[in-house]
Amino acid sequence: MKWLTLMRHAKSSWDDPTLSDHERPLNERGRHAAELMQQRLLHYGLQPQGITLSDARRCRQTLALMPEILSSGFVLENPALYESSAYRLLESLRGSDNSVNHLLMIGHNPGIQELIQLLCGHSLERFPTAAIATLQLQINDWQELDDNCGTLCLLDRPKAKSPSRFAPLEISTVASSSSLSSGFSGPRH
């Protein structure tokens, strides 16, 4: 079994019209959201063993504002993830190292949102900036990744008061050293 956490980059700035789309930085709201989502990922026990992300500036800055997540595994910046379709993202994931059981991908819409639908058949109305979705994949090898091989377990957005849970999230199988030994039961206070 593999786990995949998908994250859309945090909110970017449109203040400088001279910058290309690829070079747009995060705005203040985006910087705050990236830091918040790191805390939520840690709270859920979701520390990936590897991270792959678009090489767009806003994706790199999103990850840079999550230093505890950044330090949890290898990082691969992949130019092919910039504005990719769901199928191109799927192909990229199929090339992942099989020693990695939990991968975080940071990318762009509509590709990230469409990938969720492709992998688990769950259509989302919105997948806003800095949102995360964690999927349990019924595969043992990343090359087996295919349509409808996953279950959406967790969906969280920066503005949400609590995450949406769709299936039990067995944290102990996601993180190698999780303090939670049973399934996810909601935010702890």
Secondary structure as UniProt FT lines:
FT   STRAND          2..8
FT   TURN            17..18
FT   HELIX           21..23
FT   HELIX           28..43
FT   TURN            44..45
FT   STRAND          50..53
FT   HELIX           57..64
FT   HELIX           67..70
FT   TURN            71..72
FT   STRAND          74..77
FT   HELIX           79..81
FT   TURN            82..83
FT   HELIX           86..94
FT   TURN            98..99
FT   STRAND          102..107
FT   TURN            109..110
FT   HELIX           111..120
FT   TURN            129..130
FT   STRAND          132..137
FT   HELIX           142..144
FT   TURN            147..148
FT   STRAND          150..156
FT   TURN            158..159
FT   STRAND          164..165
FT   HELIX           171..174
FT   TURN            176..177
//
